[in-house]
Amino acid sequence: MRTLTGAIAEDNDSILGGVRTSGSPVSRKKLADAFGRVANRFNFEIAYKKPYDPSLREIGRDWPARADSMIGLKRMQNIKDCVSAVIRDEVPGDLIETGVWRGGATIFMRGVLKAFDDTSRTVWVADSFQGLPPPDAARFPADEGDDLHTKGGLAVGVEQVKHNFERYGLLDDQVRFLVGWFKDTLPTAPIERLAVMRLDGDMYESTWQAIEALYPKLSPGGFVILDDFGSHPTQCGRAIEDYRRQHGITEEIVDIDGFGAYWRKSS
């Protein structure tokens, strides 16, 4: 967990041309980003050193420059707890994350399966691998004005994510990739049952498309994890509340760290 989140390396650099400057609307960050990208062409990296705050990394409130996950330690621990519980309780089904960035959470899912010597489950890695979609305000008004699609630091290619799995020795036939927009990949994905589904799409559209396609496949005793329930309450949060109300879902939503939340399906 500490490696994947950058906590062990106290990773808090702000790299010019990196995730903290790419796509920023702030003028000075735009300039810094352009300057950093020029330097990168000549194999130079320019970084602004910032003090590391472990309390922020604990709850995922900062954005590590080099780490494979930005979700923080509490949300990573939640993954461990949920996957361990479905293995212990023999809840049938695979694991999935929708919206993976550099793959850290799904790498950890695969690592937990390996630690338990569970060879029966697949980890599904679902992402466009090109960032978030522009808002479709006509169909999903809650996303109107959203600018996440402009954030270049959120776009990580599938080959890079596969390489990240390889670096941990965890890219094998228990890992499968769903490449494309959720509306195109999730409804027809060859997933029979799920035990853990982790939704990290930020937007109303992405969250709705993921839960609509996947929740009917979640086994009783399985977990729904919401990375953005508290951080994007009018988008992810509203989509979840709308879906739960529409389908009569009453299980308690449990807070993780103020941003992430989860519930366990009872029936």
N, C-alpha and C positions, 0 to 999 in steps of 0.2 A: 504493500500500500504506500509506504513512504517513498519508494523508488518511483512508482508510477505517477505520484502526485508532485514529485520534485521536492518533497519535504526533506529527504535524506541529503540532498545536495544544496538545500536552502536556495533553490532556484528562484530568483526574483529580479534578474536582469531585465531591462527594457531594451530590446535589440532594435536598432533602427532598421526598418524594412521588415520587422518581425510582426508577431501577432498583435502587439499593442499599438502599432502605428498603421498597419495595413487597413485601408478603407476608412480611416478616421476623418471626420468632417472638420476637425480642428486644424487651423492653418499651420501652426508650428509642427503638428504631428504629420501633416501632409508633406511638409518640407523635409522633416526628418526621415520619413519613409522613402521619399525620392532619393535623398542622399545615401541612405542605407542600401538601397537597391543598386545604385551605381557602384558602391563599394563592394557589394556581393559579386558583381560581375568580374571583379579582379581578385576574388577569393579573400576579401577582407570582411571582417565582421566588426561593426561598431556598436558597443553596448554601453548603456548608461547604468551604472551600478546603483542599486537601491537596497536599503536595509531589509532583511528578511523578517517578517512578522509571523511567528508560528501560530498565533491565534487566528490570523486571517486564513492561513492554509488549512487549519483545522475545519473551518466552515466554508471553504471554497469561495472566499470573497476577493481573492487576487487572481491574477492570470499568469501562470508560470510560462516563461519564454521557451523552455526546452523540454519540459516534462510531457508525458504522454496523456495526462488527464488534467483537467481544470476543476474537477468536482470536489476536491478537498477530501480530508481524511474521514469526516463523519459520514459522508455519502458513500465513500468507498467501504467503510465498515458496514454500512447498511447492506451493501451487495453481499458481503461475506455472510452476514447474518441470515439474509433471505435464502441464498443458495444453500447454505448449511442446513437450514430448516427443511427445505424441500427434499434434500438428500436424506436427512434423518427421518423425516416423516413419510418417505417413499411416495411423494407427490409426483405423479408421472408428467413428463413433458420436457421440452427444451428450454433454452434461455435465449433472450433476444434483447438487443438495445437498438432503438430507432433514433439515429443521430449520434454518431460515435466520435466525431472530431478525429483525434489521432489514434483512437482505438483503446485507450487506457482501461475503460470500464469493462469492455469485452475481453481484453487480455486478462484482466483480473478474474472475470467469470471462468475463463478457460483454466486459469491457474488454480482456482478453488476446486474445480472438477478434478484436475490432476492430483491435487493434494488428497482428495478423498478417493482416488482411484476409481472415479465414476466414468465408465466408458460408454454409457448408454445414452448420453445426452449430447445434443449439438448446440453450439453457440452460434446464433445468427447475428451477423454484423450488417445492419441495414442503414444505408446513407445514400445521399445523392453523390457524395464525394466531390461535390463542387459548390458547397455552401448551401445557404437557405434560399428558397424561392422568393421572387418578388411577391408582395402581398396581392392577393386576389380579393380586393375589398368588396366587389360585387357579391361574391358568394360567402365571404367570411369577413363581415364588417369589423370585427374585433381587431383585425390585423391592419386596418387602414393606417397609413403613415409609417408602418414598420420599415426600418432600414437595415435589418440584419443581413439582407442579401448583398449589401455593399461592403460588408466586413470581410475583406480578403483573407484575414487570419483564420476564418472559420472553414475555409475550403482546403481540405486535405485529400489528395488523390488516393485511390484504392491501392495502388502499388506501394505507396508510402506506408499505409496502414498495415498491409501484409508484411512489409519489411519490419515494422515495429513488433508484430507478433513473432517474427523470426528471431529478432534480437533476444527475446525471452525464451526461445526454444518451444514456442507454443502454437506454431502454425502447422496444423495437421488436419486429418479428415474429419475431426470433430468441430471444425470451424468452417462456416459457409457464409458467403457474402451475397447480399442483395443490393445490387448497384442500380440506383435510379431514384426518381421521386417516389415518395411513399404511395401516392395515388396509383402509380403504375406497377409497383413491385409487391406491396403488402397484400392486396386482395387475392392475388394468385400465387403467393409464395407457397412452396410445397411443405408447409408446416402442419403437422397433424395436431399436436398438443403442445401447450406451453406450461411451464412451472413458474418461470419468472419473466416478466416483461418490463423493461425499463425504457421509459419514454423521455427523450431529450430533444424535442423538436422546437422548443421555445414558443412557436407561434400557435394560434388557434387552429389554423388549417392543418399543420403538420401533426399536432396532437390529436385532433379529431380523426384524421385519416388513419393514424396508428391505432388508436383505441377501438375505432369502429371495426377495423379489419382483424384485430388480434384478440380482443377481450373474449369473444365467443369461444376461442380456442384455449383459454386459460382454465386449467384444472382446478376444481375445488381444493383449497389449501394452498393455491399458488398466490404469487405476489404481483401487484402492480406498483412499480416505483416511478415516481414523477420527479424528474430532475428540476423542473421549472415551476412547480406549483405555487411557490411563494415568491419567486423572483419575477414571474410574468403572470400575475394574478388575473389580468384582464384578457389574457390570450390563452396560455396553457391552462391556467386555473379555471377560466370560464368554460373552456371546452370540456374539461373534466366534469365540472358541476352540471353542465348541460347534458352530457352523456349519462351521468349517474341518475339525474332526474328523469330522463327519458326512459331509462331501463329499470328504474326502481331499485337502484343499488344503494344500500344503506350502511354498509360496513364503515367503521370509523376511519377517517383519514388521519394518519399519525404523522406529526411533524418530525423531520430529521434534524435540520439545522437552520430553519427559517426560510430556506430556499426549497430544498427537496422534501418530499413526503411520500407516504406509501399506504397501501391497505392490503389486507389478506382476504382473498375471496373465500366466502364460507359456503356458497352454493351456486 
